[in-house]
Amino acid sequence: MDQKSIHIIEHSIKLFAKKGFSSTSVQEIANECGISKGAFYLHFKSKDALLLEIFNHYFQNIQKKTDAIQSLDLEPRAKFMKQMTVTFQEIAEHREFIIMQIREQAIPFNDNIEAFLTQMRFNSYLFYKRHLLSIYGKEIDSVIWEVSLLLQGIFKAFLDLIIIENVQMDVEELSQAMLRRMDFIVDGFKHSGDQPVITEELMSGLIPKEFFHHELDDIIDTLVQLRESSDGDIEVTISVLLDEIQKMEPRPAILKGMLANLEGLQSYQGIAGQIRTFFQL
């Protein structure tokens, strides 16, 4: 996204939070940004299109930060705790904008919005599942979906307190506490022998296989773009990664070795984190 579009997005967020989405005109957005109305339409087809790009922009910001954390040399538990902390912080930072959306129910319902919200929902399901597996291991395979959905429920409940009730919390401490609650739940399943209500079969029926291909395609597209702007050892590293991740059974040792080459460079940490998350490395 070009800098002018980001400029419009950031000023629009403030305007929407102050006046509301429905009450804000395109002309007012243009005035706030110091551009003409015609210039606005060079970047966004409509106010609804702008709103979708606002969601995309801030989701990508959160994803970049969580991906960068994934590349850090930390234990899985410490990584996940930091990722939840960052997510709380990023969402809380835009509390007024979110409150406006809730108050006005301003999100327009169209195919693009529906596709975006569906993708975010699936991303969330897999984000929690993958990270909990990396913490607790294969021994929770049979209950992983139920455990991950319970954690999502806890996260959303605390988020309601922060966003809707404006409760001030230490989100780092909160994230640590949430993982301790997960310890209790996992131990409860182990000792009780209780069977999960939410099963792999149920969730497989909800998340289409095409979604996993879409995730991998995004990673491949990003690597191709990065390779075009890289040279030397980094270009070779990216080429090896591209070859390996497109195999039927990518070899974890090769992926880890190539990722180690990228993770020392800040501009490559985001994609390295995405690959680690996708392949659970």
Secondary structure as a PSIPRED ss2 file (coil, helix, strand):
# PSIPRED VFORMAT (PSIPRED V4.0)

   1 M C   1.000  0.000  0.000
   2 D C   1.000  0.000  0.000
   3 Q H   0.000  1.000  0.000
   4 K H   0.000  1.000  0.000
   5 S H   0.000  1.000  0.000
   6 I H   0.000  1.000  0.000
   7 H H   0.000  1.000  0.000
   8 I H   0.000  1.000  0.000
   9 I H   0.000  1.000  0.000
  10 E H   0.000  1.000  0.000
  11 H H   0.000  1.000  0.000
  12 S H   0.000  1.000  0.000
  13 I H   0.000  1.000  0.000
  14 K H   0.000  1.000  0.000
  15 L H   0.000  1.000  0.000
  16 F H   0.000  1.000  0.000
  17 A H   0.000  1.000  0.000
  18 K H   0.000  1.000  0.000
  19 K H   0.000  1.000  0.000
  20 G C   1.000  0.000  0.000
  21 F C   1.000  0.000  0.000
  22 S C   1.000  0.000  0.000
  23 S C   1.000  0.000  0.000
  24 T C   1.000  0.000  0.000
  25 S C   1.000  0.000  0.000
  26 V H   0.000  1.000  0.000
  27 Q H   0.000  1.000  0.000
  28 E H   0.000  1.000  0.000
  29 I H   0.000  1.000  0.000
  30 A H   0.000  1.000  0.000
  31 N H   0.000  1.000  0.000
  32 E H   0.000  1.000  0.000
  33 C H   0.000  1.000  0.000
  34 G C   1.000  0.000  0.000
  35 I C   1.000  0.000  0.000
  36 S C   1.000  0.000  0.000
  37 K H   0.000  1.000  0.000
  38 G H   0.000  1.000  0.000
  39 A H   0.000  1.000  0.000
  40 F H   0.000  1.000  0.000
  41 Y H   0.000  1.000  0.000
  42 L H   0.000  1.000  0.000
  43 H H   0.000  1.000  0.000
  44 F C   1.000  0.000  0.000
  45 K C   1.000  0.000  0.000
  46 S C   1.000  0.000  0.000
  47 K H   0.000  1.000  0.000
  48 D H   0.000  1.000  0.000
  49 A H   0.000  1.000  0.000
  50 L H   0.000  1.000  0.000
  51 L H   0.000  1.000  0.000
  52 L H   0.000  1.000  0.000
  53 E H   0.000  1.000  0.000
  54 I H   0.000  1.000  0.000
  55 F H   0.000  1.000  0.000
  56 N H   0.000  1.000  0.000
  57 H H   0.000  1.000  0.000
  58 Y H   0.000  1.000  0.000
  59 F H   0.000  1.000  0.000
  60 Q H   0.000  1.000  0.000
  61 N H   0.000  1.000  0.000
  62 I H   0.000  1.000  0.000
  63 Q H   0.000  1.000  0.000
  64 K H   0.000  1.000  0.000
  65 K H   0.000  1.000  0.000
  66 T H   0.000  1.000  0.000
  67 D H   0.000  1.000  0.000
  68 A H   0.000  1.000  0.000
  69 I H   0.000  1.000  0.000
  70 Q H   0.000  1.000  0.000
  71 S C   1.000  0.000  0.000
  72 L C   1.000  0.000  0.000
  73 D C   1.000  0.000  0.000
  74 L C   1.000  0.000  0.000
  75 E C   1.000  0.000  0.000
  76 P H   0.000  1.000  0.000
  77 R H   0.000  1.000  0.000
  78 A H   0.000  1.000  0.000
  79 K H   0.000  1.000  0.000
  80 F H   0.000  1.000  0.000
  81 M H   0.000  1.000  0.000
  82 K H   0.000  1.000  0.000
  83 Q H   0.000  1.000  0.000
  84 M H   0.000  1.000  0.000
  85 T H   0.000  1.000  0.000
  86 V H   0.000  1.000  0.000
  87 T H   0.000  1.000  0.000
  88 F H   0.000  1.000  0.000
  89 Q H   0.000  1.000  0.000
  90 E H   0.000  1.000  0.000
  91 I H   0.000  1.000  0.000
  92 A H   0.000  1.000  0.000
  93 E H   0.000  1.000  0.000
  94 H C   1.000  0.000  0.000
  95 R H   0.000  1.000  0.000
  96 E H   0.000  1.000  0.000
  97 F H   0.000  1.000  0.000
  98 I H   0.000  1.000  0.000
  99 I H   0.000  1.000  0.000
 100 M H   0.000  1.000  0.000
 101 Q H   0.000  1.000  0.000
 102 I H   0.000  1.000  0.000
 103 R H   0.000  1.000  0.000
 104 E H   0.000  1.000  0.000
 105 Q C   1.000  0.000  0.000
 106 A C   1.000  0.000  0.000
 107 I C   1.000  0.000  0.000
 108 P C   1.000  0.000  0.000
 109 F C   1.000  0.000  0.000
 110 N C   1.000  0.000  0.000
 111 D H   0.000  1.000  0.000
 112 N H   0.000  1.000  0.000
 113 I H   0.000  1.000  0.000
 114 E H   0.000  1.000  0.000
 115 A H   0.000  1.000  0.000
 116 F H   0.000  1.000  0.000
 117 L H   0.000  1.000  0.000
 118 T H   0.000  1.000  0.000
 119 Q H   0.000  1.000  0.000
 120 M H   0.000  1.000  0.000
 121 R H   0.000  1.000  0.000
 122 F H   0.000  1.000  0.000
 123 N H   0.000  1.000  0.000
 124 S H   0.000  1.000  0.000
 125 Y H   0.000  1.000  0.000
 126 L H   0.000  1.000  0.000
 127 F H   0.000  1.000  0.000
 128 Y H   0.000  1.000  0.000
 129 K H   0.000  1.000  0.000
 130 R H   0.000  1.000  0.000
 131 H H   0.000  1.000  0.000
 132 L H   0.000  1.000  0.000
 133 L H   0.000  1.000  0.000
 134 S H   0.000  1.000  0.000
 135 I H   0.000  1.000  0.000
 136 Y H   0.000  1.000  0.000
 137 G C   1.000  0.000  0.000
 138 K H   0.000  1.000  0.000
 139 E H   0.000  1.000  0.000
 140 I H   0.000  1.000  0.000
 141 D H   0.000  1.000  0.000
 142 S H   0.000  1.000  0.000
 143 V H   0.000  1.000  0.000
 144 I H   0.000  1.000  0.000
 145 W H   0.000  1.000  0.000
 146 E H   0.000  1.000  0.000
 147 V H   0.000  1.000  0.000
 148 S H   0.000  1.000  0.000
 149 L H   0.000  1.000  0.000
 150 L H   0.000  1.000  0.000
 151 L H   0.000  1.000  0.000
 152 Q H   0.000  1.000  0.000
 153 G H   0.000  1.000  0.000
 154 I H   0.000  1.000  0.000
 155 F H   0.000  1.000  0.000
 156 K H   0.000  1.000  0.000
 157 A H   0.000  1.000  0.000
 158 F H   0.000  1.000  0.000
 159 L H   0.000  1.000  0.000
 160 D H   0.000  1.000  0.000
 161 L H   0.000  1.000  0.000
 162 I H   0.000  1.000  0.000
 163 I H   0.000  1.000  0.000
 164 I C   1.000  0.000  0.000
 165 E C   1.000  0.000  0.000
 166 N C   1.000  0.000  0.000
 167 V C   1.000  0.000  0.000
 168 Q C   1.000  0.000  0.000
 169 M C   1.000  0.000  0.000
 170 D C   1.000  0.000  0.000
 171 V H   0.000  1.000  0.000
 172 E H   0.000  1.000  0.000
 173 E H   0.000  1.000  0.000
 174 L H   0.000  1.000  0.000
 175 S H   0.000  1.000  0.000
 176 Q H   0.000  1.000  0.000
 177 A H   0.000  1.000  0.000
 178 M H   0.000  1.000  0.000
 179 L H   0.000  1.000  0.000
 180 R H   0.000  1.000  0.000
 181 R H   0.000  1.000  0.000
 182 M H   0.000  1.000  0.000
 183 D H   0.000  1.000  0.000
 184 F H   0.000  1.000  0.000
 185 I H   0.000  1.000  0.000
 186 V H   0.000  1.000  0.000
 187 D H   0.000  1.000  0.000
 188 G H   0.000  1.000  0.000
 189 F H   0.000  1.000  0.000
 190 K H   0.000  1.000  0.000
 191 H H   0.000  1.000  0.000
 192 S H   0.000  1.000  0.000
 193 G C   1.000  0.000  0.000
 194 D C   1.000  0.000  0.000
 195 Q C   1.000  0.000  0.000
 196 P C   1.000  0.000  0.000
 197 V C   1.000  0.000  0.000
 198 I C   1.000  0.000  0.000
 199 T C   1.000  0.000  0.000
 200 E H   0.000  1.000  0.000
 201 E H   0.000  1.000  0.000
 202 L H   0.000  1.000  0.000
 203 M H   0.000  1.000  0.000
 204 S H   0.000  1.000  0.000
 205 G H   0.000  1.000  0.000
 206 L H   0.000  1.000  0.000
 207 I C   1.000  0.000  0.000
 208 P C   1.000  0.000  0.000
 209 K H   0.000  1.000  0.000
 210 E H   0.000  1.000  0.000
 211 F H   0.000  1.000  0.000
 212 F H   0.000  1.000  0.000
 213 H H   0.000  1.000  0.000
 214 H H   0.000  1.000  0.000
 215 E H   0.000  1.000  0.000
 216 L H   0.000  1.000  0.000
 217 D H   0.000  1.000  0.000
 218 D H   0.000  1.000  0.000
 219 I H   0.000  1.000  0.000
 220 I H   0.000  1.000  0.000
 221 D H   0.000  1.000  0.000
 222 T H   0.000  1.000  0.000
 223 L H   0.000  1.000  0.000
 224 V H   0.000  1.000  0.000
 225 Q H   0.000  1.000  0.000
 226 L H   0.000  1.000  0.000
 227 R H   0.000  1.000  0.000
 228 E H   0.000  1.000  0.000
 229 S C   1.000  0.000  0.000
 230 S C   1.000  0.000  0.000
 231 D C   1.000  0.000  0.000
 232 G H   0.000  1.000  0.000
 233 D H   0.000  1.000  0.000
 234 I H   0.000  1.000  0.000
 235 E H   0.000  1.000  0.000
 236 V H   0.000  1.000  0.000
 237 T H   0.000  1.000  0.000
 238 I H   0.000  1.000  0.000
 239 S H   0.000  1.000  0.000
 240 V H   0.000  1.000  0.000
 241 L H   0.000  1.000  0.000
 242 L H   0.000  1.000  0.000
 243 D H   0.000  1.000  0.000
 244 E H   0.000  1.000  0.000
 245 I H   0.000  1.000  0.000
 246 Q C   1.000  0.000  0.000
 247 K C   1.000  0.000  0.000
 248 M C   1.000  0.000  0.000
 249 E C   1.000  0.000  0.000
 250 P C   1.000  0.000  0.000
 251 R C   1.000  0.000  0.000
 252 P H   0.000  1.000  0.000
 253 A H   0.000  1.000  0.000
 254 I H   0.000  1.000  0.000
 255 L H   0.000  1.000  0.000
 256 K H   0.000  1.000  0.000
 257 G H   0.000  1.000  0.000
 258 M H   0.000  1.000  0.000
 259 L H   0.000  1.000  0.000
 260 A H   0.000  1.000  0.000
 261 N H   0.000  1.000  0.000
 262 L H   0.000  1.000  0.000
 263 E H   0.000  1.000  0.000
 264 G C   1.000  0.000  0.000
 265 L C   1.000  0.000  0.000
 266 Q H   0.000  1.000  0.000
 267 S H   0.000  1.000  0.000
 268 Y H   0.000  1.000  0.000
 269 Q H   0.000  1.000  0.000
 270 G H   0.000  1.000  0.000
 271 I H   0.000  1.000  0.000
 272 A H   0.000  1.000  0.000
 273 G H   0.000  1.000  0.000
 274 Q H   0.000  1.000  0.000
 275 I H   0.000  1.000  0.000
 276 R H   0.000  1.000  0.000
 277 T H   0.000  1.000  0.000
 278 F H   0.000  1.000  0.000
 279 F H   0.000  1.000  0.000
 280 Q C   1.000  0.000  0.000
 281 L C   1.000  0.000  0.000
